[in-house]
Amino acid sequence: MHHWNYKALHIGVGTDEDAMIEILCSRTNKQIQEIIATYKRLYSKKLEDDIISDTSGHFKRLMVSMASGGRMENQTVDPTKAQQDAQ
């Protein structure tokens, strides 16, 4: 099992939003499921519930979505389309 920075994900006063982004947006679905299970074991709470209660707006929607661990992982990237989207 990997050692994630669960304190960075522990929601509440001093929430480290940069760490939340780094952790939830860069891990595989399997890793996110491990994080969710360990978070519940450590804090006796669901990560998603804490995200909902302690964040807001678009950031909350993004973090809740990322914490679901259901991102499509087998998509190929079209560099031309990515460039167009970036512009």
N, C-alpha and C positions, 0 to 999 in steps of 0.2 A: 504494500500500500504506500502511496506517495504521501509525503508530508506537506500539506498545504498550510497556508497561513490562515487558520480558522479564526484567529482573533481579528484579522482584517475583515473577515466576512461577518463577524458578530455585530449585528445591527444595534444601534443605540447612539448615545452621546459619543461623538468623536468617530462616527462611521468613516472609514477610509474608502471614499468613493473610487479613487484611482485604483486601489487594490481590488475592489469589487469588480471593476471593469476588466482589469488584467486577468483575474482568476476566472470569472464567468465567461468571458469572451474568447479565451484562448485555450480552453480545455475541451476534450472530446466529450460526447454524450455520456460515455461510460464513466469518465472521470467526474463529471458533474453529478451523476447519480451517487458516486462514492462520497462526494462532498456533501450532498444533501443528507445522506444517511449518517455521516459522521457528525454533521452540524446538529442533527436531531439528538444524537447520542450525547454530545457534549453539552448542549444548552437546553435540552428537553423542549425544544420548540421547532417548528417548521421554518426553514430558511425563507420560503416564499412568504409566509405570514409576516415575518420580521421585515422583509423587503417592502411589503405593501404598507406596513404601519409606519416605517421610518424614511420613506423616500416619496417623491411626488413627481407628477407630470410625465414628460417623455422619458426621463431617466428611470422612473419607477417602471413604466411599461417595458422598457428595454431590459432592465434587470430581471423582472419577473419572467419575461420571455426567455432570457438566457438561462435562468435557473430551472427551467422546465426540462432541460436536457434533451430536447427534441429537434435540434437543428439538423437539417439535411447535411450529411458529411461527404456525400459522394458526388457533389456537383463539380463540373469542370468550369474553369474561369475563362471567359472570352476576353482577352486583353483589350481588344478594340472596343467592346461594349463597356468595359470598366473605365477606359479612358474617356469615352463619351459621357458616361455617368458622372465622372469626376469633374468634367468641364461644365 
